[in-house]
Amino acid sequence: MRIRDSGSSFFGFGGGGGSRSDSFKQGRRPGQKVKGVLLKWVSNDMAWVEIDGHKLLAQLNSKPQVGALLTFIIKQLTPNIVLKEVFEPASASIPALSMAGDFETARTLFENQLRSVSNTFEIAPRKQHLLNFTKLLSDNKKLLSTFLDTTSCLGVINQTLLSGKPECLFYAPWLIPMGRRHVGLKRHKGDASANLIESLVEFDLKDFGMIRAEFLFKHPTTSYRLKLQHTARAGELKSYLSTRRYSDISGDIQCLGVSQLPQREHGGILAELMFKR
C-alpha cells in the first residue's frame, strides 16, 4: 500500500496491492462515492479506514473520532486506487449530528446518575427490572429529569429523520442494567400482515465492549443473533442474554449465533442512521 502525498486527503493502494486491490476495484468506477469507518489514528493526519471490508491507510484533513463514518470519492482506479475525502453539505449533516450529540450528552448524564443509585436495581430478578427502574425514577426527581431529557432528544431524532418510516429508535436501559450507551432500533419487516418485527439493541458492557443483539419477533417465537466487539467470553454472554427478553414477549428465545462485531458497525446504530438517511 502506498500513500499519495497530494495534500488533498488522497490515499490508495500501491501497485503491489495484488488481489486485494483487484477486489476493491470490482464493481466500482471513478466518480463514485464510497463510505468508510475510521478504525485507528496512526499519526496526526494518517489513519486506518475500512471500506466495505477493505482496510486502507488514509490521509485525512479532518479530525473525526474513531468509529466515525467518512465519505470518499473515487478519483482513479488505475494504475493505483486513489480516493479523496469529501464532506457532505453542512445543511444536510450539521442538524443531524447536532441532534445525535444532544442525545449522547443527555444519555451520558443520565447513565452516570443511574449507576450511582442502581446497586439494588442491578442485582434484582429480571422480572423486577422495569418495576425497580420506574421506582428509581419516581423517587429521584433529578434522575427522572435527565431520563426525560434523554428520551426527548431521541424523540426529536425519530420525528426528524424517521418520520413516516417503519422504524424508530428507543431507549430502554433497564434491559441490561449494567450496560452503558444504550440505544435500540425497532422496525417492521415486510407488510403489516407479516407481523414480523426486528429490534436491534446496542450497549457497552464491561469486559465485552460494544454488543449488538439483533432480535427477530414472530409470535410466539423470538430469535436473536449476537455481535460482540470482544468474543473471548461469548459463551458466558450468550447464557446471560438468553434469560433476558422484553416483558411483552412470550414463548421461547432462540439464539441463531454469535459473531464478531464488524469494524464498520463500531460507530453504532445512531451513526449508521445519520449517514444512511
GUROMAR-415415 format. One line per 8 residues: number of its first residue (from 0); for each residue x, y, z of C-alpha. Coordinates in pm, whole numbers, plus 50000, padded with zeros to 5 digits. Layout:
NUM = X:Y:Z | ...
This chain:
0 = 50000:50000:50000 | 50139:50344:49908 | 50018:50680:50033 | 49977:50953:49773 | 50113:51273:49926 | 49887:51511:49735 | 49795:51737:50025 | 49428:51688:49939
8 = 49330:51393:50155 | 49419:51133:49896 | 49506:50776:49974 | 49533:50449:49784 | 49688:50110:49724 | 50033:50078:49578 | 50092:49892:49257 | 50179:49581:49458
16 = 49836:49551:49617 | 49764:49243:49409 | 49440:49058:49468 | 49342:49299:49745 | 49335:49599:49511 | 49168:49393:49237 | 48894:49301:49482 | 48838:49664:49576
24 = 48811:49767:49208 | 48534:49521:49129 | 48203:49698:49063 | 48348:50045:49122 | 48414:50339:48891 | 48580:50683:48908 | 48348:50949:49043 | 48162:50704:49268
32 = 48115:50786:49635 | 48206:50529:49898 | 48174:50539:50276 | 48424:50412:50529 | 48470:50383:50904 | 48769:50531:51084 | 48942:50243:51265 | 49257:50391:51421
40 = 49476:50701:51401 | 49845:50630:51337 | 49971:50992:51313 | 49834:51347:51306 | 49692:51305:50955 | 49708:50932:50881 | 49453:50673:50989 | 49333:50324:50909
48 = 48992:50324:50740 | 48771:50029:50646 | 48559:50050:50331 | 48333:49752:50264 | 48573:49517:50440 | 48890:49665:50285 | 49138:49811:50534 | 49316:50115:50389
56 = 49566:50369:50520 | 49421:50715:50459 | 49548:51073:50472 | 49276:51288:50629 | 49249:51665:50665 | 48953:51635:50902 | 48987:51513:51261 | 48698:51269:51314
64 = 48678:51035:51611 | 48743:50660:51586 | 48425:50492:51465 | 48315:50793:51259 | 48166:50733:50914 | 48351:50914:50635 | 48271:50979:50269 | 48521:50947:49985
72 = 48503:50989:49608 | 48698:50758:49378 | 48942:50971:49177 | 49102:50684:48986 | 49126:50305:48989 | 49428:50254:48762 | 49719:50222:48781 | 49669:50290:49153
80 = 49350:50329:49352 | 49316:50689:49468 | 49030:50823:49675 | 48965:51170:49814 | 48789:51262:50135 | 48481:51473:50069 | 48238:51647:50301 | 47861:51638:50287
88 = 47685:51977:50263 | 47661:52145:50601 | 47285:52183:50568 | 47250:51807:50540 | 47490:51697:50812 | 47506:51955:51090 | 47143:51931:51212 | 47158:51551:51226
96 = 47494:51549:51401 | 47374:51814:51644 | 47069:51604:51734 | 47289:51298:51783 | 47524:51498:52003 | 47235:51625:52217 | 47113:51269:52271 | 47457:51134:52357
104 = 47518:51415:52607 | 47181:51363:52777 | 47230:50985:52779 | 47574:51015:52942 | 47443:51244:53215 | 47153:51010:53286 | 47354:50687:53286 | 47620:50837:53515
112 = 47347:50925:53764 | 47175:50588:53721 | 47489:50391:53805 | 47531:50585:54129 | 47188:50471:54260 | 47125:50140:54085 | 47303:49881:54304 | 46986:49703:54415
120 = 46835:49751:54072 | 47118:49557:53904 | 47101:49252:54132 | 46722:49222:54133 | 46547:48938:53944 | 46499:49012:53576 | 46119:49044:53601 | 46159:49325:53852
128 = 46398:49539:53644 | 46136:49760:53483 | 45941:49794:53808 | 46255:49886:54004 | 46366:50123:53730 | 46031:50302:53740 | 46052:50328:54119 | 46402:50476:54095
136 = 46271:50746:53864 | 45972:50824:54084 | 46193:50852:54395 | 46459:51071:54233 | 46340:51386:54056 | 46685:51469:53920 | 46721:51121:53773 | 46372:51144:53622
144 = 46454:51481:53468 | 46770:51356:53295 | 46587:51043:53175 | 46312:51257:53019 | 46578:51477:52857 | 46733:51166:52703 | 46408:51027:52565 | 46308:51374:52443
152 = 46630:51406:52242 | 46570:51063:52092 | 46213:51164:52009 | 46341:51462:51810 | 46561:51230:51603 | 46267:50998:51538 | 46044:51287:51430 | 46311:51445:51212
160 = 46486:51150:51048 | 46247:50857:51080 | 45905:51018:51045 | 45686:50808:50815 | 45933:50520:50812 | 45860:50171:50951 | 46129:50209:51217 | 46202:50408:51531
168 = 46476:50447:51789 | 46410:50360:52152 | 46592:50381:52483 | 46550:50101:52738 | 46841:50096:52986 | 46657:49863:53225 | 46701:49571:52982 | 47071:49533:53071
176 = 47110:49745:53386 | 47491:49732:53400 | 47527:49830:53034 | 47622:50176:52906 | 47544:50379:52594 | 47212:50204:52540 | 47016:50261:52222 | 46778:50047:52020
184 = 46611:50043:51681 | 46276:49878:51614 | 46149:49818:51261 | 45863:49629:51098 | 45967:49384:50828 | 45751:49321:50523 | 45383:49421:50510 | 45157:49463:50810
192 = 45011:49112:50774 | 45355:48957:50822 | 45365:49077:51186 | 45744:49046:51177 | 45938:49287:51396 | 46314:49336:51413 | 46478:49507:51710 | 46845:49598:51740
200 = 46962:49651:52098 | 47305:49805:52142 | 47508:49882:52454 | 47858:49870:52602 | 47934:49619:52876 | 48247:49596:53091 | 48485:49323:52967 | 48279:49275:52648
208 = 48297:49615:52476 | 48019:49707:52235 | 47744:49449:52197 | 47468:49442:51938 | 47179:49199:51983 | 46960:49159:51673 | 46617:49028:51772 | 46350:48898:51533
216 = 45997:48866:51672 | 45739:48642:51506 | 45478:48540:51762 | 45522:48315:51952 | 45895:48283:51868 | 46178:48522:51937 | 46519:48462:51782 | 46833:48667:51822
224 = 47186:48698:51693 | 47476:48848:51890 | 47759:49060:51756 | 48040:49118:52006 | 48335:49355:51997 | 48530:49108:52212 | 48438:48741:52164 | 48659:48573:52427
232 = 48365:48540:52668 | 48097:48484:52405 | 47957:48172:52570 | 47912:48346:52903 | 47737:48643:52743 | 47512:48419:52534 | 47398:48241:52850 | 47333:48572:53024
240 = 47129:48727:52744 | 46928:48411:52678 | 46742:48479:53004 | 46659:48842:52913 | 46363:48939:52698 | 46101:49207:52661 | 45817:49188:52912 | 45552:49171:52638
248 = 45713:48876:52459 | 45607:48522:52540 | 45740:48193:52410 | 46090:48062:52353 | 46402:48262:52273 | 46639:48103:52025 | 46999:48212:51966 | 47093:48199:51598
256 = 47464:48256:51654 | 47741:48469:51798 | 47990:48657:51579 | 48244:48937:51583 | 48101:49288:51556 | 48230:49424:51221 | 48454:49729:51244 | 48213:49924:51022
264 = 47947:49888:51293 | 48164:50021:51576 | 48022:50367:51519 | 47687:50239:51645 | 47324:50238:51533 | 47286:50614:51560 | 47585:50688:51339 | 47457:50446:51076
272 = 47123:50628:51066 | 47292:50967:51040 | 47484:50869:50727 | 47229:50645:50554 | 46936:50884:50551
